[in-house]
Amino acid sequence: MARGHQKIQSQAKAQEKAAKMKKQQGHGLSDQMKAAQKALVFSCAVCKSQMPDPKTYKQHFENKHPKNDLPAELKDV
């Protein structure tokens, strides 16, 4: 068991190591979730699910809602 000066040095070293690991870890899960949510631009008119681009939206609409008419914004994609 370390005592006195050695203990203080060990604690300081451990604290620096923890700070370095935290900084190296980068963004947290909440930041990733916010970025992912920001990327979901298109929203399905029928089921309100979100898609990142018009191509994916068109594929979704053709597969999930084949009986419905294609929305105007997807006809030229």
N, C-alpha and C positions, 0 to 999 in steps of 0.2 A: 504494500500500500504506500503510495507516494505521500509525502508530507511537506508542508511548508512551501518553499520556493519551487520545487519540482512540481508540486500539485498545481500551482498557479500557472506555470509554464505549460503544463499539459492541458489545462482548461483553455488557455488562450489559443493554443495550437488547434485544439478540437473545434473551438468556435470559428477560427479562420477557415478550417477545412469545411465546416458546415456551410458557412457563408459562400465559399467558393463553389460548392456543390449546388447550392440553391441558385446561384447566378448562372451556372453552367446548364442547369436543367431547362432554363428558358421559360417559355410561356406555359401557363397552367391550362388545365382542361377547360375552364370557363372561357379563356381567350380563344381556344380552338373552336369551341361551340359557337361563339359569336361570329367568328370568321366564316364558319361553315354556313351559318344561317344567313349571313350577308350574301353569300354566293348563290343562294337559292332565289333566283330572280322571278322565274315564271311560275304561275300558280294555275292549276287545272280548274277550268270553269265548272266542271261537274262535281269532282270529289275534293277539291281544294288542296290536293297534295302539291308539293313544291318541287320544281325541277331547275337545274342550273342553266340549261340552254334550250333553244327552240327545237333542236333535233331530238333531244331526249323527250321533250314535251310532246312532240308529234308521235314518236314511237309509243309513248305511254297512252296517248289518246286513241291511237289505232288499235292497241292491244286491249286496253281496259274498257273502252267505251265504243265498241265497233258500230253500235246501232245509232249513236248520236252523230250529227253532222260535224264536220271538222270546223273549228273556229276560223274566222277570217285571218287572224294573225299567223295561222299555221299552213294556209293553203299555198303560199309561195316558198315554203321551206322545203 
